[in-house]
Structure formats: C-alpha cells, structure tokens
C-alpha cells in the first residue's frame, strides 16, 4: 500500500477550517485492491475536509464513469456514477471503525488514509444489477439477446391454453356468477 501514499492526509499540519482535496481515480487505483470487475475507470473524487477542534468531517463526492460488462449480454458499457459519503473522524482511546459513518482514531494519530473510503464509495455507487442501456431501450443487437428472445416462452401459447379449457369448467364458473 506504499504506492497509495497520495491518499494519506496529515491533518496535524492543517489549520482549523475547510480544506479541499481532489483525486483522479483510474484502473491503477483498483489494482492495489486487486479488484478487476471494472474494464476502465474515470472517476473524480472531491474531498471536502473540515478540521474542527475535536473532530474531522470528511465529505467525499464521486462523479464519473466506470466501464463494466452487462449482466445480461456481457457487452461492455460506460456506467455513469455519482455519489457522496460523509465520514466523521473522532479521537478516542483506541482505533475503532465498527460504525460505517464514524471512525475513532487514537489521540496520538496525525494522519488518515482515505484510499479505502474512496474505494468503497466507487464500488457502492455502481448498481448491483448492471444492464446495458441498449437492452432497456431495445437498440442493442447482440447474439445473446436474440438467443434469449428465441428461448423465452411465447405469449401465444399461453393464450391458447387458456382458450382450450374443458367446457365442464365453464358450467362451474356460471355458479360463481349466479349468486
């Protein structure tokens, strides 16, 4: 993780108040985490870092796109992402990250590494089900889609089965309506 030292913020040297940090995230960033679900990554992170006397407030804003494969057709496409995440850093006796929104660091700490929070923000900003926009609007032509349509059950067959009901059931249906 030594290569990710640009994501370490030494907050002891910062004055009280607001500070801004910007990060350009690409594939190299995700290689450090051994995450290979994205084909291409182009995400900009704006970090609003607020230093107060007793705590730190970090507001991460992610915007950009990641190139992923569609879950239905396996065709690559660019998924736009935009998300925010707020983290509060407090000081305590020992390190504790049990709460996802509050991080407690020991009193002697002088820096914080934000790489893990950026990683999680981008991963969680991508939808769980990735569907190519061409599948939704019907413009994507793919062998996989044509095979899925070919193998899907026909609606015509379902309608014919409902019409070919044994006529004895029709007499029973009349009893329901004769009330």
N, C-alpha and C positions, 0 to 999 in steps of 0.2 A: 504493500500500500504506500510505499515511499513515493511512487510516481504521482499520487494524488495529493501531494502537499500543497498544491494551489488552492485546495478546498479547506485548508486549515486557517481559521481566523483567530489571530492572537488578540483577544478582546481586552487584555490588561492595558495595552498601549493606546486604546481608543478613548476618546473623550466621551463624556456623557452626551446622549442625544442620538440623532439618526445618522446612519451610515448606509451606503448603497454598494452592493457588490453585484457584478454581472458575470455569468458563466455561459459559455457556448459548449453545449454537450453534443458529442458525436460518438461514433462507434468505439473509439479508443476508451472512452469512459466506461462503457459497459463490458469491455474485455477484462478490465480489472476485477469485475464482479463475476466473471465467467457466465455472463448472460448472453445467449445468442438467439433470442426469439425475434430480434429486430434485424431487418436487412440493412437499413440505413436510418440514421438518427440525425435530426437537425432541430434541436430544441434550445431555446434561450431561457435561462433562468435569471430572474431579477430577484435579488435578496435584499429586503429592507430590514436592516439590522438596527434595533433600537436598544441602546445601552442605558439602563437606569441604575440607580444606586444599589438596589438589592436583587435585581434580576435582569435578564436579557430577553427581548422579544424578537423573534425571527419570523418574517413573513416571506415565504417563498412563492413566487409566481412563475409558472411554466407556460410557455407558448411555443408552438412549432409543429413539427410533424415527424412521425416515425413511419418507416416503410415496413409493413407487415404482410404476411400471407393471409388470404381469406380463409376462414374456417370451412367454407362450403366448397370453393373451387380450387383453393390453394394458389390462386393468382395473386401476385404481389400488388399492393396499392398503398398510397400515402394516407395514413390516418392522422387527421388534424387533432391535436390535443391542446387543451387549455385548462389549467387547474391551479389552485392555490393551497397552501398548507401553512398553518400557524403553529409555531413551536415556542414554548416558554421555557427558559433555562433558569433554574433556581439553584441556589447554593445550599448545601447541606453537609451532613457528616460523611456520607459515602455516595458513590455513584449509584444512580437508580434510574432506569428507563422503563419501568413497568407500565407507566401511563404513556400512551402514544402522543399526547399533546404537551406533556410536562417532562422535562429532563432535569434530573438533580445531579449536579456535579460537586465534588468535594471543594471545600473552601480554598485550597491551595492551587486549583486549576487556573491556568492563564490563557488557554486556547480551546477552541472547539472545532471539530472536523464535521463539516456539513455534507460530505460526499454521500453518506448513507441516506440522509434525508432527501437529497436530490434524486438519488437512485429510486427510492420508494415512491416519491412523488410522480415521477415519469411512468413507472410501471403501473401504478394505480390509476393514472389518467387514461390509459388505454382501455377501451371497453373489453369486458370479458369475452363477449362474442364478437368476433371481427368479421364483418360482412362487407364485401366489396360493394361500392356504391352502384356499380353496373348491374349487380344481381338485384338490388332493390328496385331500380327503375327499369330493368329489363333490357338494357343496352349492351350488356356484356355477352359476347358469343364465345362459348367455351365447350370443349368436348365433354367435360364433366357435367356441365349444366344440361346439355342435350341428353346425356345418358340418364341423369336424374329424372328429367321430364318423361323419358321413354319408360322408365321403370316405375313411375308413380301410378297409383291406382286411378282408373278412369272414372269420371263422374257419370258418364253414360251408363256404365254397367251398374252403378248403384241405383240409378233411376229406374232401370228395367226391373231390377229385383223388387223394388217397392210396388211396381205395377203388376207383377206376376204373383200376387198374394192369392192364396187359396180362397175361393169365394165364400166358403163357410165362415171365415173370419168376418166378412162384411156383414153377415146377419148378426153376429155378436156386437159389432160396432153400433148397429141400429139400436140395440138395447141400451147402450150408454146414452144415446141422444133422445130416447123416448121418455125420459124422466119427466 
